[in-house]
Each structure stands twice: as structure tokens, then as C-alpha cells.
Amino acid sequence: MLKGDTGAKRTWFYENGAFVAAALAAVLWHVVLSTNVGDDMVYFKTLLDGNSSLGEILAHRYETWSSRMVIEAVLIPLVHCPLLWKILDIVIFTSLPVLLCGLLGVTGRGRWFVTGLVLLYPFADMASAGWIATTTNYLWPLWGVLVIGMVLKQLRCGRKVPVWEAAAAFLACAYAGSQEQAAVLLLLLLGMEVLHYISEKRMKQPLLYALCGIDIISLIYIFSCPGNAIRSAQEMAGRMPEFADFTFAEKLYMGLANVERIFIAELDPVYCVVAAVLVLLVYRKTGDYRKTLLAGIPALLLFGQAVVRVSHPSLKKVFVRPEQTTHWDWHALVTYMPLVFLVLSVWGILYALWQLADGAWKHYLWTAFLLAGGFSMGVVMGFSPTIYASANRPYLYLYFVLIYVCADAVWNMGGMKAVWKIGSADAVQKTGNADVAQSGSGAHSEGKMPVPEKLMFTVLGLLVLANILDVTRMCWLLGRLL
């Protein structure tokens, strides 16, 4: 048995060490990156150089370009204080795994898993329009959605939400609701909460309805903004003039194909880990090879893409990487293969989650709707002429929906809580009591992790380390190339 205060140190390490690792990675990236790139310096920093006030600038932006008034009220002054932005952004990025673990009730080794998934996110995507502009328009609204999720969790548990937390939720809702994708995601989450309380016959939820009201007002504000229509027309004329002639089906397929390209055709690490983990969980829970094979369709498609492209270049046309719509041959069967791969992959994920849900249909439906919402936010980019100019940053929300669903599958559906919980305070105390009775040999047996999980953590750790190094390299290069 560990003596003295070693047990307490071990507990703290398992509970919070992952968050410290996330903070260290965030600090490293923000020390290396340069904010003198993109729209930060070229556009937003110049807006306050004239005689116009911030209010006048925002009013002009609303009339001519954007409805993101709340976000830009923060962004425009912040580009003049890059050090303050770095501090705030480090805190926000570090708190993402903290909030995810809080939402899911993850403790012990599970926190390392969730943090590892977050650290797999390609953070360099946040430089595509300038570090400050992109993070305040995408990463920070995501943070606001998670903060609101924590408040909603308290409501579900029947706890009284303190006034300051309710005020923070209102501010987070106003900020996140200023970003179109975040506003839609909030509407989905809040709508599912309303349906939950209707089914439970607990209709007196004034805080929930207030948040719904703020989000609905934000969406009305977005759709009625004249600047959004003007921006869309200008972007279409400058970036994709042929967009005006696309049919609904072509726009839909452009969105679907781009999701398939980013996550499947390019073998995205986050998606690869999610696909592999779901296979492991289904086999561990069912022991059925047929069910495991069906749940493994997403992983098999990824493996097929990798093998064919490396070993059989003559079959590359089977696993085509979608290019821009203007380059497609709509009469060629191969053009439609990305859609087939995406549909099969989504079906495989939903099948795996159903096996893990084990008949808990409410939990399954909630997860399936969330996953559908995440994919929809990626697919809807096909209806924007900036789908390619925006690079990969609009897919942030789909990334974190996948991370959330995977973590939920592991912790609450896949039966791993009992295995990975060791390291939390109650588990260490339990282990200690067992050690007193058994003199050590059996004390740590409960904390031992099976070989497949050890292998999974090892692979995840290597991928995370590679991603941290790659993002660091990209942060350093982008500041010198752009």
C-alpha cells in the first residue's frame, strides 16, 4: 500500500493531471504562435483607427457584413491586446476537457481519455482567418455551449442554480448564439431538454425557457440581418460565381462530400480513434463477432482507404478524395462513392451506439440526435459559397460532437466506468481499505487495466504527442509564412 500522503498525490494526479497536460499544450502553442496574421491585423485591428466608435462600427457591420455583434464587440477591442487574448484562450481551451468531463461525470483515467481526444483536435485550424478572429468566432462559442450544458445538467439533477451561474449562462447564450452554427446547436440541445421535461411532466423551468428565448432571438437576428445577405452575395461573386447555378442536390452533396473528405478520406485522427474505440467497446460488451463487424464498418473503411492508397494506387478511384464541386463529373459513378462511404460510416456509428445503449432508448435517441446535429452543421456548409475558403474551421462543432459521443459511449454506455474509475478519491480509498485486509496482492487488481485498454491508451498517447508537436510546428510556421 502507498504510505503517507502518496495516496492523495496519486489521486490528484489521476483526477487533474490530464487537465494540467492540456494547459501545458495550450501554453506551448500560444507562446509559439504569432497573432500578426490573417484578418486580425489586416482588417479587425484597423477598425478602431478612425474616428468611429465601437458602436458605430458594429452598426455598420450589421448593415453591410455580419450579424455577429456580440462576438465582434469582444473581438475588435481584443485584437489590440494579443497578450490578454492568449491568456483567455489558454484558459478556454484548457477548460474544454474539464467541462466535457463535468458534463459526463468522468473521473479517474477517463479524464485522460477525454483530454486526449481534445488534444487530438487540429488546433492549427484556428489560424485560418487569424488566431484571434477564428477562436473568438468558433472556439469561444463552443465553450459557451458547454457552459450552458453544465447549467442544464444542474437543472436535470434538481439542483438550484446560483444567480451568478444563471447570469453566466445568459451571457454564454448571447455570445454563442451570435455564431450561426453554435446558435443552431444550442437550439437542438435546448429543444431536447424541453422535450425531456415535457416527458417528465416537470414543466416549471423558467431558466431553460429564458435560454431558449435568448437563442431564438439570436436566430431571428441572424436571419433578418441585411449584412449577412450582402456578405453572401459578395462572397459568391468573389469566390464561387458558379454557386448561383447549383441545384439544391448539388449543394447538399457538396456539403456531404466535404465532411467525408475531412474526416474519412483524409483519415482524421479524431475520427479514427472514435471509430476504433466503438469497435473495441462493442466487442467487449457483446462478444459477438457479427455485431462487432457491423459496428466496425467505419474503421474498416478507414483501413481500406489507408491500405488502397499506399499499396494499390491503381484502385485509388474507388476511394476518391472529393475535390471542389466544379471538378466533378456527375456522370461518373466514382463521384458518388464518398456519399456511400459517409452513409455507411454514420450507419455503423449509430449501430455501435445502439449496441452499447443496451435498450436504453432515451439515451440512445438523445445521442443520435446530437450526432445528427453535428453532422448537419458540417453538411450545411455546402449551402455556403465559402465552404472551401473557410477551410476546416467550421467543422469544429462536429469534431467536439464526435468527442462527446465517444466519451459518453466509453464512460456511460460501454461499461468502462468501473475499469477506468480507479484513481478517483473514492476508488483509492476503497483500494486502500482492501489493502489493509489483504496485505497488498489483491489491492491493485481492481485498478489493473485490461490489455486492450492499455494498448488503446498507448496508441492514443502517441497520437496526442504527434499532434501536439505537429500543431506546435504549424503555429510556428504560420506566423512566418502568412
Secondary structure, 3 states (H helix, E strand, C coil): CCCCCHHHHHHHHHHHHHHHHHHHHHHHHHHHCCCCCHHHHHCHHHCCCCCCCHHHHHHHHHHHCCCCHHHHHHHHHHCCCHHHHHHHHHHHHHHHHHHHHHHHCCCCHHHHHHHHHHHCCCHHHHHCCCHHHHHHHHHHHHHHHHHHHHHHHHHHCCCCCCHHHHHHHHHHHHHHCCCHHHHHHHHHHHHHHHHHHHHHCCCCCHHHHHHHHHHHHHHHHHHHCHHHHHHHHHHHHHHCHHHHHCCHHHHHHHHHHHHHHHHHHCCCHHHHHHHHHHHHHHHHHHCCHHHHHHHCHHHHHHHHHHHHHHHCHHHCCCCCCCCCHHHCCCCCHHHHHHHHHHHHHHHHHHHHHHHHHCCCHHHHHHHHHHHHHHHHHHHHHHHCCCCCCCCCHHHHHHHHHHHHHHHHHHHHHCCCHHHHCCCCHHHHHHHHHHHHHHCCCCCCCCCCCCHHHHHHHHHHHHHHHHHHHHHHHHHHHHHHHC
